[in-house]
Amino acid sequence: MTHKPIRKAVFPVAGLGTRFLPATKAIPKEMLPVVDRPLIQYAVDEAREAGIEQMIFVTGRGKSAIEDHFDIAFELERTMAERGKSLAVLEPTRLGPGNCAYVRQQEPMGLGHAIWCARDIVGDEPFAIFLPDEFMHGSPGCMAQMVKAYNEVGGNLISVLEVPRDKVSSYGVIDPGERAGALTEVKGLVEKPSVADAPSNLIISGRYILQPEVMRTLENQEKGAGGEIQLTDAMARMIGNQAFHAVTFDGNRYDCGSKVGYIEANLAVALEREDMADEVRSIARAMLE
């Protein structure tokens, strides 16, 4: 059986990034760099690697830097060309009009509401969701791993990671069914369970492939935790009606919504870069001593 291909991805980037103030007063948190690429660029690169063609950004006020980043910077490119500098470094930042769209989330009503704002562009086809501040680092990328699984089983998929059991109460956790390799059937979703009540140690991490029916579920959904429209609630209502699986990501996740996770991501990427790994390692050693 062939499944409709995943051609579109939604990036909810309307959040205020208050945990990183004052850095995020004038710069969207998604534009904070990990070494020399903004977080949102890593997410878009991951989407492209998975064969996704159209990027849909759900933005808010003060997020125009994201649009500028994926536009052509004519003056910059001309100056670089005149100075004989290669433009290859800018190539991944170009998204043509057919490859990106921007919609506004005018009030902060939760992740579910942000996804719902993209309903007209998503249309009646399955789509991916990326939470850019969850930095998923691996090869192949997290979404490429998920698309491969989707092509086998179809339906809805979420990315999960195994964490130590005593850490589960900070996350959304899946209630697992049958497991086959990296693929686990999802019987339910539990938001921030106590350690004693957690059905597994598989936590939901910011990548999803969802069927378009989720938009209709979100449309009629009551507000949930924090007075917001929660994506988890909408997904939970689809379990049992459609195939629902989790893919255990073979790679590392860095929570770039937290300062410590952000520093960890920078170190991890720097230590893999041939142009700086040795220097960074010796700096880190010297500081630790």
Phi, psi and omega in degrees: 000132177265143180251147179306131183293156178268103184254341187238147177227140178252131178243103178283107186233033183266355185297157186274342178065037186296336181292344181250017175294146004275359183303325186263016178296318182243351182241130176300143181300332180291347179264000176294133185277142164257107191062271183226015176232135178293154180308317183295330179293319177300319181294318179294319178298321179295321179295315180298319180301328182275004177088012180281137188257325185241127180257126181246115182258122176264104188252179175220190178300144175077016183250018185295340178300330179292317178296318179298321183298321183266014178259174174274128179262089191301311184296316180299314183293321179295316180297317179297318181296318179297329181270006177074022180268145180289139178268003184303327182296335181268348185307313182294345184273359182266119173240115180291168183304329179281347185255358178212154177214150181235132174231153183260133165262109192279339173221147186283092184247021174104166183297318180301317179293321179300316179296319181299328179300337183267008190301321184292327181279324178295318180066212188257054177217157179295153185212162178259156174232135177238127169262104192297333182280357165266103187270107184262115191242112179184171179220120358296164183294167183301314183291325177298321177296321181289319180297322177300315179293319180300320180297338177273315190249341182066198177071216183251142178225146171232151177274135177230161176224146174277132175235161174303141187303327182287357180258356190297332187289357176269356192227171165279137186234147178266150170266108191275148170254226182292144177244140174220100183064233182278354185260130179231133175291139180256120179261341180187166179233134180235124183273121175047061180286160171290158182303320182293326186265355185294128182285345178197180173249026178262111184262147178285128179237147198307045174225135184219150164235119185233150175281154186297342179302337181299331179295321180289327177294317181295326184301321186256016189271139175287160175292143180247223183305137178069016180069020182246160177274112189266133177296322181303319180298317181295319180295319181301325181287341180271345180293132182100332177265333180223159176301137181219119182229159173245144176246121177283117184290127176269089183168193181246146175245134175239126182277092182279007168278348177246149185296318181295317178298323179294317178295321179299317180298316179300317179295315182300316181290317180299322182286351176259352185272123181300328184284352183214352188305312184296317181296315182296319180298317181290325176297313182299316179299314182298318181291322181290329179281000000 
